[in-house]
Amino acid sequence: MLIQLCYASRRVERDYDLLQDLSDILAQARSFNEAHQIYGVLYYAEGVYFQCLEGEKSALESLFANIAKDPRHTDIHRFKDHMIDQIHFSQWSMKYVNQHGKVRQFFEKQGLSRFLPHQLDETGIHDFLKLLLKMQQADEKSHPKKGLNHRGYQNFF
C-alpha cells in the first residue's frame, strides 16, 4: 500500500553547522530512499524542517521510526498519512527545495508570520506541497542542464 507521510520538526542546534546537517540528511536520505523506493521533498527554513515522503507503508514506517530517533530533530509533528494511488515525487529520492519568498508569502496568506508548517491543516499541507512541486518545476525549466557539457548554475544541494 502506497502512502504519503509528512512531518515537521525543529532543528536541534548542535556544534555542527546547518549546511553540514542538511548535507548529511540529504546524503543519507537519497541513498536509503533510492534503495527502498521512497521518494520525497525536504524544505528547511527558520529552524524548522518539513519533509514529505511517499512509498510503501512498511518502508515509510521504518524510516519514520529512525527519523524520530535522529538527534537532529525535536518537536516532531507527524501529519495524517494519506493513501495514494501514485507517487507524486517519482523523480526525487529526496529533493531539497531552497528557501524561497513564495513560501514566506504562502505562510503569510495562512495568517502565519513565519515558517510554521506544523500549524497547517490538511488543506494547507496539500496546498504547500503543490507549491513546492510548482516551484521545483519552474526551477528546473529556468536552469540550464548541468554537467561537463552544460556548465551552468550549480546549487549546493
C-alpha positions as CSV (number, residue, x, y, z in Angstrom):
1,M,0.0,0.0,0.0
2,L,1.4,3.4,-1.0
3,I,1.2,6.2,1.4
4,Q,2.2,9.8,1.8
5,L,3.8,10.6,5.1
6,C,4.6,14.3,6.0
7,Y,6.1,15.7,9.2
8,A,7.6,18.9,10.6
9,S,10.3,19.1,13.2
10,R,12.6,21.7,14.8
11,R,16.3,21.5,14.2
12,V,18.4,20.8,17.3
13,E,21.2,23.3,17.5
14,R,24.5,21.5,17.9
15,D,28.1,22.0,17.2
16,Y,27.6,21.2,13.5
17,D,26.6,24.0,11.2
18,L,23.3,24.0,9.3
19,L,24.9,23.2,5.9
20,Q,26.6,20.2,7.3
21,D,23.4,18.9,8.9
22,L,21.4,19.4,5.6
23,S,24.2,17.8,3.6
24,D,24.3,14.8,5.9
25,I,20.5,14.4,5.9
26,L,20.2,14.6,2.2
27,A,23.1,12.2,1.5
28,Q,21.7,9.6,3.9
29,A,18.1,10.1,2.7
30,R,19.0,9.8,-1.0
31,S,21.0,6.6,-0.5
32,F,18.4,4.9,1.7
33,N,15.4,6.1,-0.2
34,E,16.7,5.0,-3.6
35,A,17.4,1.5,-2.2
36,H,13.8,1.3,-0.7
37,Q,11.8,3.1,-3.5
38,I,11.0,6.0,-1.2
39,Y,10.5,9.5,-2.8
40,G,10.2,12.9,-1.2
41,V,10.8,16.5,-0.7
42,L,12.6,18.4,2.1
43,Y,12.2,22.1,2.9
44,Y,14.1,23.9,5.7
45,A,13.6,27.5,7.0
46,E,13.8,29.3,10.3
47,G,15.0,26.3,12.3
48,V,12.2,24.1,11.0
49,Y,12.3,21.0,8.7
50,F,9.3,20.0,6.6
51,Q,9.5,16.7,4.8
52,C,7.0,14.7,2.8
53,L,7.7,11.1,1.9
54,E,6.0,8.7,-0.5
55,G,6.3,4.9,-0.8
56,E,5.3,1.6,0.7
57,K,3.7,2.0,4.1
58,S,6.1,-0.6,5.8
59,A,9.2,1.1,4.4
60,L,8.0,4.6,5.5
61,E,7.0,3.4,9.0
62,S,10.5,2.0,9.4
63,L,12.1,5.2,8.1
64,F,10.0,7.4,10.3
65,A,10.9,5.4,13.4
66,N,14.6,6.2,12.6
67,I,13.8,9.9,11.9
68,A,12.0,10.1,15.3
69,K,15.3,8.9,17.0
70,D,17.5,11.2,15.0
71,P,19.2,13.7,17.4
72,R,19.0,16.5,14.8
73,H,15.2,16.6,15.2
74,T,13.0,17.6,18.1
75,D,9.3,18.5,18.4
76,I,8.3,16.2,15.6
77,H,4.8,16.6,14.4
78,R,3.5,13.9,12.0
79,F,0.6,14.9,9.9
80,K,-2.2,12.5,9.0
81,D,-1.0,9.9,6.5
82,H,-2.7,9.5,3.1
83,M,-3.1,6.5,0.9
84,I,-2.1,7.4,-2.6
85,D,-2.5,5.8,-6.0
86,Q,0.7,7.1,-7.5
87,I,4.0,8.6,-6.4
88,H,4.0,12.4,-6.9
89,F,7.7,12.9,-6.3
90,S,8.9,10.0,-8.6
91,Q,11.9,11.9,-9.8
92,W,13.2,12.7,-6.4
93,S,14.7,10.2,-4.0
94,M,14.9,13.3,-1.8
95,K,14.6,16.7,-3.3
96,Y,15.7,19.7,-1.3
97,V,13.8,22.9,-2.2
98,N,15.7,26.1,-1.4
99,Q,14.2,28.8,0.7
100,H,12.0,31.0,-1.4
101,G,9.9,34.1,-1.0
102,K,6.9,32.3,-2.4
103,V,6.9,30.0,0.7
104,R,7.1,33.0,3.0
105,Q,4.1,34.6,1.1
106,F,2.2,31.3,1.3
107,F,2.6,31.2,5.1
108,E,1.6,34.9,5.4
109,K,-1.6,34.1,3.5
110,Q,-2.2,31.4,6.0
111,G,-2.1,34.0,8.8
112,L,1.4,32.8,10.0
113,S,4.2,35.3,10.4
114,R,6.9,32.7,9.8
115,F,7.5,29.2,8.5
116,L,5.4,27.1,10.9
117,P,4.2,24.0,8.9
118,H,3.0,22.2,12.0
119,Q,0.2,24.7,12.2
120,L,-1.2,23.9,8.8
121,D,-4.3,21.9,8.5
122,E,-4.8,19.1,5.8
123,T,-5.8,21.6,3.1
124,G,-2.8,23.8,4.0
125,I,-0.4,20.8,3.7
126,H,-1.9,19.8,0.4
127,D,-1.6,23.4,-0.9
128,F,2.0,23.7,0.4
129,L,3.0,20.5,-1.4
130,K,1.5,21.8,-4.6
131,L,3.5,25.0,-4.2
132,L,6.8,23.1,-3.6
133,L,6.1,20.9,-6.7
134,K,5.3,24.0,-8.8
135,M,8.4,25.9,-7.6
136,Q,10.6,22.9,-8.4
137,Q,9.2,22.5,-11.9
138,A,9.7,26.2,-12.6
139,D,13.3,26.0,-11.2
140,E,14.1,23.0,-13.4
141,K,12.9,24.9,-16.5
142,S,14.8,28.1,-15.7
143,H,18.2,26.5,-15.1
144,P,20.4,25.1,-17.9
145,K,21.4,21.4,-17.9
146,K,24.3,20.6,-15.7
147,G,27.4,18.5,-16.3
148,L,30.6,18.6,-18.2
149,N,29.0,19.8,-21.4
150,H,26.3,22.0,-19.8
151,R,28.1,24.0,-17.2
152,G,25.5,26.3,-15.6
153,Y,24.2,27.2,-12.2
154,Q,25.1,24.5,-9.7
155,N,23.1,24.5,-6.5
156,F,24.8,23.3,-3.3
157,F,22.1,20.7,-2.7
